[in-house]
Amino acid sequence: MSLNQAMRSAAEMYSQSKFDEADKLLSEYADQVDNNADYWCLYAGVKGLSGDMLTAEKYCRRAVEIAPDHALAYFRLGNIVDSLGKHADAVDIFDKSIALKPDFAHTWNNKGLALMSLSRPQESETCFRQAISLEPNIVEFYVNTGLSFAAQAKLTEAISWFEKAVDKDPNHVEANWSLANAWLTLGDYKKGWDYYSWRWQRPGKLKHDSDKPQWTDESLDQKRLLIYLEQGFGDAIQYIRFLPALKQLGATTILQNNKPLHSLFESANGIDKLVTSIDAEDYDFHISIADLPSVFIKKEEDIPTKTPYLTTPESDSVDIDEHSIGLVWAGNPNHANDFNRSCPLKVLDNSGLFKNERFTFYSLQRDHMTPDDKTLLASNNITDLSGHLSTFGDTASIIQKMELVISIDTSVAHLAGALGARCWMLLPFLPDWRWQLDRQDSPWYPSIKLFRQQKISDWESVLTHIVSELENLD
């Protein structure tokens, strides 16, 4: 088989996602090609889609070295570099591809995605619009345009683009899911819940596998209802407030629980049985805890706001000063929005926050602490409590001794709110839907005060506001 024949066969395998077969075939010719840019570009595509990104990058760079006018090789190189987290480099590479082939819509789209990862949504919007002008029938381009407007907190415009996407494809998962988030952020719970179940069709989202029916509106009188956790710890803490309402409907409630939450939830109202495994459990219906708000909340006034709705015995294992502030600045880096929601500790330090001698500061950061973070804590005499935070019950007992918690949008902020503890939350320009827009209070937690970025990525002004407010804290 000639090289050209092998490349045609490998390209066919590539289009059918038969990457191992394509790789094996192309590898037989690796020693026979030298200056064939098309070969290395194709091989890079095979390696990239099979997950070997470093080799894919190497092969793409070889292709563009051989043929500096190879637009497809630059396009693939941009995709690979972007997937490796080098978003600014990806933008530059996509620009090279666009200069060579300006009418390829996917390059414009993927440049827009890289710009979104750099928190530059206005520029990404321009790219997505250009992609649509070139390929007006690709639904993803409309969704991405909507997301670029959402990132600018222009939710009315975002919704119009998501609706255009749904008009083109009523079953498009991300378009419908994006509508859920947009409507909920605007506080329109009725419209938001209409789209909320689309989350189950997103990649990697596994619904509870059971031969028992999911509860919708059936009578729960003398019925056993399994409630299982979904999403993050913060969501579970937020939604546990609805279990007493299930009891009022006559249910016997069984909560499938994660171990870090066990000590916190074991005394929560509305739980008849707390289990970590359901293999031996008998129940009539099941429901995700994240579906409970859509059952009980149709408008803001329906939200149960009485706090504390969680309590835990105070522990004497940690001594906390009278005027104390707990700090959380970093979330799970694997969270899709963590690059927006986490605030580097050095920003808190640079703000002068720790110069307030009235308060003693404590780190409630259990994980995701860098060596530089530890150095900053030590240099500011901030006590690191991570060794005392094995469970959420531990964290709760410490929070109850504190005058204030300052936290990004993470589970500790939800915990403080559920305990009725005073909490100041740092929010990115476009927050998670539950914090809505423009308001300083939270309809979910009366004790939480919201401090919002006024510009994308601008934590400095948020901390300036907090430092000023702290001077007047009574």
Secondary structure by P-SEA (a helix, b strand, c coil): ccaaaaaaaaaaaaaacaaaaaaaaaaaacccccccaaaaaaaaaaaaaacaaaaaaaaaaaaaaaccccaaaaaaaaaaaaaacaaaaaaaaaaaaaaaccccaaaaaaaaaaaaaacaaaaaaaaaaaaaaaccccaaaaaaaaaaaaaacaaaaaaaaaaaaaaaccccaaaaaaaaaaaaaacaaaaaaaacccccccccccccccccccccccccccbbbbbbbcccaaaaaaaccaaaaaaaaccbbbbbccccccccccccccccccccccccccccccccccccccccccccccccccccccccccccccccccbbbbbbccccccccccccccccaaaaaaacccccccbbbbbcccccccaaaaaaaaaacccccccccccaaaaaaaaaaccbbbbcccaaaaaaaaaccbbbbbbccccccccccccccccccccbbbbbccccccaaaaaaaaaaaaaacc
